[in-house]
């Protein structure tokens, strides 16, 4: 009975994917083919029909949002089948699972349980200091450039020692010098960066047989979504975890592999059959999303690629509207045309939230935005500063990180003078020198000063001997008594109070809001941001109580790294985004603008065939976002700094059959 409910409404290929539970399984899931339903129903089938303990199942996704949605769907299915089932399988991102493994085994990688996870800004600040120590001009060699190579190396599982023999070039030679010192500094500060979460986890599994066997035994069934997007570290992680039972199911579509620029390798999915014996291969080729014309356009484009597994997307949906192809005079007129078409759709009572404008590069949004602003039409731009990147939020999180990990010098250094305490660079240097003289970190030094001033001691914070050494230089640090009092009081408060109360205490003790509140609109926005942070903290406090600080920091560092931007699903606005950002989304009406040589495909893809094929996959992803109607536009000329340049229509337009298109031009 239960299995019939789980299989209800599935097509033959989807059913086969759900029922094939033993051994390696490769599921090629075309765009809109219902892969999420297959994954969630497969998990439910394992638990309810195969009696697999939920704790023996590991499901991996690429984003926190996708993991949350999968968790909700699995929970809902299981509850409908058997309300008694309370335990859920481990469902998370590669990095959240890596973080969890490192929290369980910190000593083996030279850390303690309360290590910090640095975001990109923290990492770049550390690299900046290392560059300045070497008198390297950070205007010429940017810390972000160095971090790009370090992150890429970690994605490829390249150690600091291996780096010089793997990469060559002027910047790479500097990276070869910085990378090992950067890793040493991270370790000294009891911290990891985002790349370490998987890099160190894989090294841990590879180098420690007992730990490897523990996790191989624990996770007998492994499911990995979006497998075409895996990099070398993620690939090795998947292989290691599934080595014993080989019950690994990978789901993905090499035709939608569009992230080579961040280390993804579509060969991981294309060569899956070579990595495991007796692989079952299932192709989900029926599309439930789009019309026949949209699917035909997408198939005719992607079939021009040579490096792909053969499969043909099809649909039982109707033919739908013809695809509109429009030649604009220039980018301004292209934007006016798109906005006019959207106004027509709006008059037909089409909700704006069901409309998306997609483009290859961010700068293309400018003309569209101006046209929308002129007409007063609401839109949502996927871009700008994300919530956890806003200054006021990062400041408060730095205070929280200080409370959680006294060795985290980057975080305390960020807020030593926030709000302004008239502590100049010389005073900061003096504080660091005194801490070094006492053989403690700056955080330990400041809290130690607070303990001494108040006749307290806490072996969990600092040893008696080191506390005494701080006391020996009391005359030096007494002028910083106000600073040590504030930070010490906040830290001690954090040991016995939850996250929400701690944030309130930080704001009150530092007068943070009063510091920036000048009654401007910007100040009001900052206050609203802080209120929202407290709303988030409230949910963590309710769920985790005394562990709320630890869980919050662990999750926030993962959230910060995600490429996708939070969107308000209830707002009625036009969606503007890059083609990369559109992956995984769908809209009734899609406008793909800038269909020109040099834009799509991008000019950088003209040299290497593999790069051109990735651009074609990007075009395929964009086309398959459309459910009902697709508009493709290009400009006859574009205005640049040097004047107007003539544009050539994208080769991808020529790959779409003419009989399914309606062609229009500005001068017709």
C-alpha positions as CSV (number, residue, x, y, z in Angstrom):
1,X,0.0,0.0,0.0
2,X,2.7,2.5,1.0
3,X,4.8,1.8,-2.1
4,X,1.8,2.3,-4.3
5,X,1.4,5.8,-2.8
6,X,5.1,6.5,-3.2
7,X,5.0,5.4,-6.9
8,X,1.7,7.1,-7.7
9,X,1.9,9.5,-10.6
10,X,5.4,8.6,-11.5
11,X,6.3,7.7,-15.1
12,X,8.1,4.4,-15.8
13,X,11.6,5.8,-15.7
14,X,10.9,7.7,-12.4
15,X,9.5,4.5,-10.9
16,X,12.6,2.6,-11.9
17,X,14.8,5.2,-10.3
18,X,12.8,5.0,-7.0
19,X,12.8,1.2,-6.9
20,X,16.5,0.7,-7.9
21,X,17.9,0.9,-4.4
22,X,20.9,-1.4,-4.4
23,X,24.2,-0.6,-6.1
24,X,25.4,2.4,-8.1
25,X,22.7,4.3,-9.9
26,X,23.1,7.1,-12.4
27,X,20.0,9.2,-13.2
28,X,20.3,11.7,-16.1
29,X,17.5,14.1,-15.2
30,X,16.6,16.5,-18.0
31,X,15.3,20.0,-17.4
32,X,11.8,19.9,-15.8
33,X,11.8,16.1,-15.6
34,X,10.8,15.9,-11.9
35,X,14.1,14.9,-10.4
36,X,13.4,16.3,-7.0
37,X,10.3,14.2,-6.7
38,X,12.3,11.1,-7.7
39,X,14.9,11.8,-5.0
40,X,12.5,12.5,-2.2
41,X,10.2,9.5,-3.1
42,X,13.3,7.3,-3.3
43,X,14.3,8.3,0.2
44,X,10.8,7.6,1.5
45,X,10.8,4.2,-0.3
46,X,14.1,3.3,1.4
47,X,12.7,4.1,4.8
48,X,9.2,2.7,4.6
49,X,9.6,-0.2,2.2
50,X,13.2,-1.3,2.5
51,X,13.2,-0.6,6.3
52,X,16.4,1.4,6.1
53,X,17.2,3.4,9.2
54,X,17.0,7.1,8.3
55,X,20.3,7.6,10.1
56,X,21.9,5.4,7.4
57,X,20.9,7.7,4.6
58,X,22.8,10.7,3.4
59,X,21.4,13.1,0.8
60,X,23.6,15.9,-0.6
61,X,22.6,19.1,-2.4
62,X,24.4,22.2,-3.5
63,X,22.5,25.0,-1.7
64,X,21.0,25.4,1.7
65,X,17.7,26.3,0.1
66,X,17.6,23.1,-1.9
67,X,18.5,21.1,1.2
68,X,15.7,22.7,3.2
69,X,13.1,22.1,0.5
70,X,14.2,18.5,0.2
71,X,14.0,18.0,4.0
72,X,10.4,19.5,4.0
73,X,9.3,17.2,1.2
74,X,10.8,14.1,2.7
75,X,9.3,15.0,6.1
76,X,5.8,15.5,4.5
77,X,5.9,12.3,2.5
78,X,7.0,10.2,5.6
79,X,4.4,11.9,7.8
80,X,1.6,11.0,5.3
81,X,2.8,7.4,5.1
82,X,3.5,6.9,8.8
83,X,3.1,9.7,11.4
84,X,5.2,7.7,13.8
85,X,8.3,8.2,11.8
86,X,10.1,11.2,13.5
87,X,13.8,10.7,12.6
88,X,14.9,12.1,9.2
89,X,18.0,11.3,7.2
90,X,21.0,13.6,7.0
91,X,20.1,16.1,4.2
92,X,22.5,19.0,3.6
93,X,25.0,20.7,1.4
94,X,28.5,19.3,0.8
95,X,29.9,22.0,3.0
96,X,27.4,21.7,5.9
97,X,28.1,18.0,6.0
98,X,31.9,18.7,5.9
99,X,31.5,21.2,8.7
100,X,29.6,18.5,10.8
101,X,32.4,16.0,10.2
102,X,35.1,18.4,11.3
103,X,33.1,19.4,14.4
104,X,33.1,15.7,15.3
105,X,36.8,15.2,14.7
106,X,38.6,18.6,15.2
107,X,41.7,17.2,16.8
108,X,42.6,15.1,13.8
109,X,43.0,18.3,11.7
110,X,44.7,20.4,14.4
111,X,41.5,22.2,15.6
112,X,39.3,22.3,18.7
113,X,35.6,21.9,18.7
114,X,34.8,25.6,18.8
115,X,36.8,26.5,15.6
116,X,35.5,29.5,13.6
117,X,34.5,29.4,9.9
118,X,35.9,32.5,8.1
119,X,33.9,34.0,5.2
120,X,35.4,35.5,2.1
121,X,36.0,38.9,3.7
122,X,37.7,37.4,6.7
123,X,40.0,35.3,4.4
124,X,40.9,38.3,2.2
125,X,41.7,40.3,5.3
126,X,44.1,37.6,6.5
127,X,45.7,37.4,3.0
128,X,46.0,41.2,2.9
129,X,48.0,41.2,6.1
130,X,50.3,38.5,4.7
131,X,50.8,40.5,1.5
132,X,51.6,43.7,3.5
133,X,54.1,41.8,5.6
134,X,56.0,41.1,2.4
135,X,55.7,44.6,1.1
136,X,53.5,43.5,-1.8
137,X,51.3,46.3,-3.2
138,X,47.7,45.2,-2.5
139,X,46.5,47.6,-5.2
140,X,48.5,45.6,-7.8
141,X,48.0,42.2,-6.3
142,X,44.6,42.1,-4.7
143,X,43.9,39.7,-1.8
144,X,40.8,38.5,-3.6
145,X,42.9,37.3,-6.5
146,X,45.2,35.4,-4.1
147,X,42.1,33.8,-2.5
148,X,40.7,32.8,-5.9
149,X,43.7,30.6,-6.5
150,X,43.7,29.3,-2.9
151,X,40.0,28.4,-3.1
152,X,40.6,26.8,-6.5
153,X,43.5,24.8,-5.2
154,X,41.3,23.5,-2.3
155,X,38.5,22.6,-4.7
156,X,41.1,20.6,-6.7
157,X,42.5,19.1,-3.4
158,X,45.9,20.7,-4.1
159,X,47.9,21.1,-0.9
160,X,50.2,24.1,-0.2
161,X,53.2,21.9,-0.9
162,X,51.8,20.7,-4.2
163,X,50.8,24.2,-5.4
164,X,54.1,25.4,-6.9
165,X,54.4,22.2,-9.0
166,X,50.7,22.6,-10.2
167,X,50.3,26.2,-11.1
168,X,52.8,28.6,-12.7
169,X,52.8,32.3,-13.4
170,X,53.6,35.7,-11.7
171,X,50.5,35.7,-9.4
172,X,50.7,32.0,-8.9
173,X,54.3,32.3,-7.6
174,X,53.0,34.8,-5.0
175,X,50.2,32.4,-4.1
176,X,52.7,29.6,-3.7
177,X,54.4,31.7,-1.0
178,X,51.2,32.9,0.7
179,X,49.1,29.7,0.6
180,X,51.2,27.7,3.2
181,X,51.5,30.7,5.5
182,X,47.7,31.4,5.2
183,X,46.9,27.8,6.2
184,X,49.3,28.0,9.1
185,X,47.7,31.3,10.3
186,X,44.2,29.7,10.0
187,X,45.3,26.8,12.2
188,X,46.9,29.2,14.7
189,X,43.6,31.0,15.0
190,X,41.6,27.8,15.4
191,X,39.8,28.6,12.2
192,X,39.0,27.3,8.7
193,X,37.8,29.0,5.6
194,X,34.8,27.8,3.5
195,X,37.0,25.7,1.2
196,X,38.5,23.9,4.2
197,X,35.1,22.4,5.1
198,X,35.4,19.9,2.3
199,X,39.2,20.0,1.7
200,X,40.0,19.0,5.3
201,X,37.1,16.6,5.5
202,X,38.3,14.7,2.4
203,X,41.9,14.7,3.8
204,X,40.5,13.4,7.1
205,X,38.6,10.5,5.4
206,X,41.6,9.7,3.2
207,X,44.2,9.7,5.9
208,X,42.3,8.2,8.8
209,X,41.0,4.7,8.1
210,X,39.0,4.4,11.3
211,X,37.1,7.6,10.7
212,X,36.6,6.6,7.1
213,X,35.1,3.3,8.0
214,X,32.9,4.9,10.6
215,X,31.2,7.1,8.0
216,X,31.1,4.4,5.3
217,X,29.3,2.2,7.8
218,X,27.0,5.0,9.0
219,X,25.9,6.1,5.5
220,X,24.9,2.9,3.7
221,X,22.8,4.8,1.1
222,X,24.0,8.0,-0.5
223,X,22.1,10.3,-2.9
224,X,23.8,13.3,-4.6
225,X,21.8,15.9,-6.5
226,X,23.2,18.1,-9.3
227,X,26.1,15.8,-9.7
228,X,27.3,17.6,-12.9
229,X,28.3,20.5,-10.7
230,X,30.7,18.5,-8.5
231,X,34.4,19.6,-8.3
232,X,37.4,17.4,-7.5
233,X,36.9,17.6,-3.7
234,X,33.2,16.8,-3.9
235,X,33.9,13.9,-6.3
236,X,36.5,12.4,-3.9
237,X,34.1,12.9,-1.0
238,X,31.4,11.0,-2.8
239,X,33.7,8.2,-3.8
240,X,35.1,7.8,-0.3
241,X,31.8,7.8,1.5
242,X,30.3,5.2,-0.9
243,X,33.3,2.9,-1.1
244,X,32.0,0.1,1.1
245,X,28.3,-0.4,0.2
246,X,28.4,1.3,-3.2
247,X,24.7,2.2,-2.8
248,X,25.3,5.6,-4.4
249,X,22.7,7.4,-6.5
250,X,23.8,10.4,-8.4
251,X,21.3,12.7,-10.2
252,X,22.1,15.4,-12.7
253,X,22.3,16.5,-16.3
254,X,25.5,17.1,-18.1
255,X,23.5,19.4,-20.5
256,X,23.1,21.8,-17.5
257,X,26.7,21.9,-16.4
258,X,27.4,25.6,-16.3
259,X,29.9,26.1,-13.4
260,X,33.3,25.1,-14.8
261,X,34.5,28.6,-13.9
262,X,34.2,27.6,-10.2
263,X,35.7,24.2,-10.5
264,X,32.8,22.0,-11.5
265,X,33.7,19.2,-13.9
266,X,30.9,17.6,-16.0
267,X,33.2,14.6,-16.7
268,X,32.3,13.5,-13.1
269,X,28.8,12.6,-14.3
270,X,29.8,11.6,-17.8
271,X,32.4,9.1,-16.5
272,X,30.4,7.8,-13.6
273,X,30.0,4.3,-15.3
274,X,33.8,4.1,-15.3
275,X,34.1,4.8,-11.6
276,X,31.8,2.0,-10.4
277,X,31.0,-1.5,-11.6
278,X,27.5,-2.6,-12.7
279,X,26.0,0.9,-12.8
280,X,22.3,1.2,-13.6
281,X,21.7,4.2,-15.9
282,X,18.2,5.8,-16.1
283,X,17.3,8.7,-18.3
284,X,14.5,11.0,-17.3
285,X,13.7,12.7,-20.6
286,X,10.0,13.6,-20.2
287,X,9.7,17.4,-19.5
288,X,6.6,18.5,-17.4
289,X,7.4,22.2,-17.5
290,X,7.5,23.6,-21.0
291,X,5.6,23.6,-24.3
292,X,6.7,21.5,-27.3
293,X,8.1,24.6,-29.0
294,X,10.3,25.6,-26.1
295,X,11.6,22.0,-25.7
296,X,12.2,21.7,-29.5
297,X,14.3,25.0,-29.4
298,X,16.3,23.8,-26.4
299,X,17.0,20.3,-27.9
300,X,18.0,21.7,-31.3
301,X,20.5,24.0,-29.5
302,X,22.1,21.5,-27.1
303,X,22.4,18.7,-29.7
304,X,25.1,20.8,-31.4
305,X,27.4,20.0,-28.5
306,X,29.8,17.1,-29.0
307,X,30.7,16.4,-25.4
308,X,27.4,15.2,-24.0
309,X,25.6,12.0,-23.2
310,X,22.9,11.3,-25.8
311,X,19.4,12.0,-24.6
312,X,16.4,13.7,-26.1
313,X,14.1,15.9,-24.0
314,X,10.4,15.6,-24.9
315,X,7.0,16.6,-23.6
316,X,3.3,15.7,-23.8
317,X,2.4,19.4,-23.3
318,X,0.9,21.3,-26.2
319,X,2.8,23.1,-28.9
320,X,2.3,26.5,-27.2
321,X,3.1,29.9,-28.6
322,X,5.8,30.3,-31.3
323,X,9.1,31.7,-29.9
324,X,9.4,35.4,-30.5
325,X,12.8,36.5,-31.9
326,X,13.2,40.3,-32.0
327,X,16.0,42.4,-33.5
328,X,16.3,45.7,-31.7
329,X,18.0,48.9,-32.9
330,X,20.3,49.0,-29.8
331,X,20.3,48.1,-26.2
332,X,18.0,51.0,-25.2
333,X,15.4,50.0,-27.8
334,X,15.8,46.4,-26.8
335,X,14.9,47.3,-23.2
336,X,11.9,49.4,-24.4
337,X,10.7,46.5,-26.4
338,X,11.0,44.0,-23.5
339,X,9.2,46.4,-21.1
340,X,6.4,47.1,-23.6
341,X,5.8,43.3,-24.0
342,X,5.7,42.9,-20.3
343,X,3.2,45.7,-20.0
344,X,1.0,43.8,-22.5
345,X,1.3,40.7,-20.4
346,X,0.4,42.7,-17.3
347,X,-2.7,43.9,-19.1
348,X,-3.6,40.3,-19.6
349,X,-3.4,39.9,-15.8
350,X,-0.2,37.9,-15.9
351,X,1.4,38.3,-12.5
352,X,4.8,40.0,-12.8
353,X,6.4,37.3,-10.5
354,X,5.8,34.9,-13.4
355,X,8.1,36.9,-15.7
356,X,11.9,36.8,-15.8
357,X,14.5,38.7,-17.8
358,X,17.7,36.7,-18.2
359,X,21.1,38.0,-19.4
360,X,24.6,36.7,-19.7
361,X,26.5,39.3,-17.8
362,X,25.5,41.7,-14.9
363,X,26.1,44.9,-16.7
364,X,23.3,44.1,-19.2
365,X,20.7,44.8,-16.6
366,X,21.4,48.6,-16.7
367,X,19.3,49.5,-19.7
368,X,16.5,47.2,-18.6
369,X,16.5,48.7,-15.1
370,X,16.3,52.2,-16.5
371,X,13.4,51.3,-18.8
372,X,11.6,49.7,-15.9
373,X,12.2,52.7,-13.6
374,X,10.8,55.0,-16.3
375,X,7.6,53.0,-16.4
376,X,7.4,52.5,-12.6
377,X,7.2,48.7,-13.0
378,X,8.5,46.8,-9.9
379,X,11.4,44.5,-10.3
380,X,13.8,42.4,-8.2
381,X,17.5,42.4,-9.2
382,X,19.4,39.4,-8.0
383,X,22.6,41.2,-6.9
384,X,24.0,43.8,-4.5
385,X,24.9,43.2,-1.0
386,X,23.3,40.2,0.7
387,X,22.0,40.3,4.2
388,X,25.0,38.8,5.9
389,X,27.4,41.0,4.0
390,X,25.9,44.3,5.3
391,X,28.3,46.1,7.6
392,X,26.0,46.3,10.6
393,X,25.3,42.6,10.4
394,X,29.0,41.6,10.0
395,X,29.9,43.8,13.0
396,X,27.4,42.0,15.3
397,X,28.5,38.6,14.0
398,X,32.1,39.5,14.7
399,X,31.2,40.2,18.3
400,X,29.4,36.8,18.4
401,X,32.4,35.0,16.9
402,X,34.7,36.6,19.5
403,X,32.4,35.2,22.2
404,X,32.5,31.7,20.6
405,X,36.2,31.5,19.8
406,X,38.7,33.8,21.6
407,X,41.4,32.7,19.2
408,X,39.5,34.4,16.3
409,X,41.7,37.5,16.0
410,X,40.1,38.7,12.7
411,X,36.7,39.1,14.2
412,X,37.9,40.9,17.3
413,X,40.2,43.1,15.2
414,X,37.2,44.1,13.1
415,X,35.2,45.4,16.1
416,X,37.9,46.7,18.4
417,X,37.0,50.2,17.3
418,X,33.4,49.6,16.4
419,X,31.6,51.7,17.6
420,X,34.4,54.2,17.7
421,X,36.5,54.0,20.9
422,X,39.3,56.3,19.7
423,X,41.7,53.3,19.5
424,X,44.2,54.1,16.8
425,X,46.4,51.7,14.9
426,X,49.3,52.3,17.3
427,X,47.0,51.3,20.3
428,X,45.8,48.2,18.4
429,X,49.4,47.2,17.7
430,X,50.2,47.7,21.4
431,X,47.3,45.4,22.4
432,X,48.6,42.7,20.0
433,X,52.1,43.1,21.4
434,X,51.0,42.7,25.0
435,X,49.0,39.6,24.1
436,X,52.0,38.2,22.3
437,X,54.2,39.0,25.3
438,X,51.9,36.9,27.4
439,X,51.7,34.1,24.8
440,X,48.0,34.4,24.4
441,X,45.6,35.6,21.6
442,X,44.2,39.1,21.7
443,X,40.8,37.7,22.7
444,X,42.3,35.7,25.6
445,X,44.3,38.7,26.7
446,X,41.3,41.1,26.8
447,X,39.1,38.6,28.7
448,X,42.1,37.8,31.0
449,X,42.4,41.5,31.8
450,X,38.7,41.6,32.6
451,X,39.0,38.6,34.9
452,X,41.9,40.1,36.7
453,X,40.2,43.5,37.1
454,X,37.2,41.8,38.7
455,X,39.1,39.3,40.9
456,X,37.8,36.3,38.8
457,X,39.4,33.3,37.2
458,X,38.2,30.8,34.6
459,X,40.4,27.9,33.6
460,X,38.1,27.4,30.5
461,X,39.2,30.8,29.3
462,X,42.8,31.1,30.2
463,X,45.2,29.2,32.4
464,X,46.3,30.5,35.9
465,X,49.9,30.9,34.7
466,X,49.0,33.0,31.7
467,X,46.6,35.0,33.8
468,X,49.4,35.8,36.1
469,X,51.6,36.9,33.2
470,X,48.9,39.3,32.1
471,X,48.8,40.6,35.7
472,X,52.6,41.3,35.5
473,X,52.0,44.0,32.8
474,X,48.9,45.5,34.5
475,X,50.3,49.0,34.2
476,X,50.5,48.7,30.4
477,X,47.0,47.5,29.9
478,X,45.2,49.5,32.5
479,X,44.6,52.4,30.1
480,X,42.5,50.0,28.0
481,X,40.2,49.2,31.0
482,X,37.1,50.5,29.3
483,X,37.7,48.2,26.3
484,X,38.5,45.2,28.4
485,X,35.5,45.8,30.5
486,X,33.1,45.9,27.5
487,X,34.5,42.9,25.7
488,X,35.1,40.9,28.9
489,X,31.5,41.5,30.1
490,X,30.1,40.5,26.7
491,X,32.1,37.3,26.7
492,X,31.2,36.2,30.2
493,X,27.6,36.9,29.5
494,X,27.7,34.7,26.4
495,X,28.7,31.7,28.5
496,X,25.4,31.6,30.4
497,X,22.9,33.2,28.0
498,X,21.2,32.4,24.7
499,X,21.9,34.0,21.3
500,X,19.0,36.4,21.3
501,X,19.8,37.8,24.8
502,X,23.5,38.0,23.8
503,X,22.7,40.2,20.8
504,X,20.6,42.5,22.9
505,X,23.3,42.7,25.4
506,X,26.0,43.5,22.7
507,X,23.8,46.3,21.3
508,X,23.1,47.7,24.7
509,X,26.7,47.5,26.0
510,X,28.2,49.0,22.9
511,X,25.5,51.6,22.2
512,X,25.8,50.3,18.7
513,X,22.5,51.6,17.3
514,X,22.9,55.0,18.9
515,X,26.4,55.2,17.3
516,X,25.0,55.1,13.7
517,X,21.5,56.5,14.2
518,X,21.4,59.9,12.6
519,X,17.7,59.7,11.7
520,X,18.5,59.2,8.0
521,X,16.8,56.6,5.8
522,X,20.0,54.6,5.7
523,X,20.1,54.5,9.5
524,X,16.5,53.3,9.5
525,X,17.4,50.5,7.1
526,X,20.3,49.5,9.3
527,X,18.0,49.3,12.3
528,X,15.6,47.2,10.3
529,X,18.4,44.9,9.4
530,X,19.4,44.4,13.0
531,X,15.8,43.7,13.9
532,X,15.7,41.0,11.3
533,X,18.9,39.6,12.6
534,X,17.3,39.4,16.0
535,X,14.3,37.6,14.4
536,X,16.6,35.0,13.0
537,X,18.4,34.7,16.4
538,X,15.0,34.2,18.1
539,X,14.3,31.1,16.0
540,X,17.7,29.6,16.8
541,X,17.3,30.4,20.5
542,X,13.9,28.7,20.5
543,X,15.3,25.6,18.7
544,X,18.7,25.2,20.3
545,X,18.7,27.3,23.6
546,X,22.2,27.2,25.1
547,X,23.7,25.8,21.8
548,X,22.0,28.6,19.8
549,X,25.2,30.6,19.4
550,X,27.2,27.7,18.0
551,X,24.4,26.5,15.7
552,X,23.8,30.1,14.4
553,X,27.5,30.7,13.6
554,X,27.8,27.4,11.9
555,X,24.8,28.0,9.7
556,X,25.5,31.6,9.0
557,X,28.9,30.9,7.6
558,X,27.4,28.4,5.2
559,X,24.6,30.8,4.2
560,X,27.1,33.6,3.5
561,X,28.8,31.6,0.8
562,X,25.8,30.7,-1.2
563,X,25.8,32.3,-4.7
564,X,21.9,32.6,-4.8
565,X,20.3,35.7,-3.3
566,X,17.2,35.5,-1.1
567,X,14.0,36.3,-3.0
568,X,10.7,37.3,-1.6
569,X,8.3,34.7,-3.0
570,X,5.3,36.7,-2.2
571,X,6.3,40.0,-3.9
572,X,4.8,40.8,-7.4
573,X,7.8,42.0,-9.3
574,X,9.7,41.2,-12.5
575,X,12.7,39.0,-11.9
576,X,16.0,40.2,-13.3
577,X,19.0,37.8,-13.2
578,X,21.9,36.3,-15.0
579,X,21.5,33.0,-16.8
580,X,23.7,31.4,-14.1
581,X,21.3,32.6,-11.4
582,X,18.3,31.2,-13.2
583,X,19.4,27.6,-12.8
584,X,16.8,25.6,-11.0
585,X,14.1,28.2,-11.4
586,X,11.1,28.4,-13.8
587,X,8.8,31.1,-15.1
588,X,5.8,31.3,-17.3
589,X,7.3,34.0,-19.5
590,X,11.1,34.3,-20.1
591,X,12.9,37.1,-22.0
592,X,16.5,36.2,-22.9
593,X,18.2,39.5,-24.0
594,X,21.5,40.1,-25.7
595,X,21.5,37.0,-28.0
596,X,24.6,38.2,-29.8
597,X,28.0,36.9,-30.6
598,X,30.3,38.2,-27.8
599,X,27.5,38.2,-25.3
600,X,26.0,34.7,-25.6
601,X,28.2,33.0,-26.5
602,X,30.6,35.2,-24.5
603,X,33.7,36.5,-26.3
604,X,35.9,34.6,-23.8
605,X,34.5,31.3,-25.2
606,X,35.7,31.9,-28.8
607,X,39.0,30.1,-28.4
608,X,38.3,26.8,-26.7
609,X,35.6,24.4,-27.9
610,X,34.9,23.3,-24.3
611,X,34.2,26.9,-23.4
612,X,31.8,27.4,-26.3
613,X,30.0,24.2,-25.3
614,X,29.5,25.5,-21.8
615,X,28.0,28.7,-23.3
616,X,25.6,26.5,-25.3
617,X,24.7,24.7,-22.1
618,X,24.0,28.1,-20.5
619,X,21.7,29.0,-23.4
620,X,20.0,25.6,-23.0
621,X,19.4,26.3,-19.3
622,X,17.9,29.7,-20.1
623,X,15.6,28.4,-22.7
624,X,14.3,25.6,-20.5
625,X,13.3,28.1,-17.7
626,X,10.3,29.1,-19.9
627,X,7.0,27.3,-19.2
628,X,4.7,29.0,-21.7
629,X,6.4,31.6,-23.8
630,X,10.0,32.5,-24.7
631,X,11.2,35.8,-26.1
632,X,14.8,36.0,-27.6
633,X,16.1,39.5,-28.3
634,X,19.3,40.9,-29.8
635,X,20.5,44.3,-30.7
636,X,21.7,45.4,-34.2
637,X,24.2,47.7,-32.5
638,X,25.4,48.6,-29.0
639,X,26.6,51.8,-27.7
640,X,30.0,51.7,-26.1
641,X,32.5,54.3,-24.9
642,X,33.9,54.5,-28.4
643,X,30.5,54.8,-30.1
644,X,28.2,52.2,-31.6
645,X,29.4,48.8,-32.6
646,X,27.6,46.5,-35.0
647,X,26.5,43.2,-33.5
648,X,26.2,39.8,-35.0
649,X,23.2,37.6,-33.9
650,X,24.1,34.7,-31.7
651,X,24.9,31.4,-33.5
652,X,22.5,29.8,-31.0
653,X,19.6,31.7,-32.7
654,X,20.6,30.0,-36.0
655,X,20.4,26.6,-34.3
656,X,16.7,27.0,-33.5
657,X,14.3,25.8,-36.3
658,X,12.7,28.7,-38.1
659,X,9.3,27.1,-38.3
660,X,8.8,27.5,-34.5
661,X,9.8,31.1,-34.4
662,X,8.1,34.5,-35.1
663,X,10.6,37.1,-36.3
664,X,10.3,40.8,-35.7
665,X,12.6,43.8,-36.2
666,X,12.6,47.4,-35.0
667,X,12.6,48.7,-38.6
668,X,10.0,46.4,-40.0
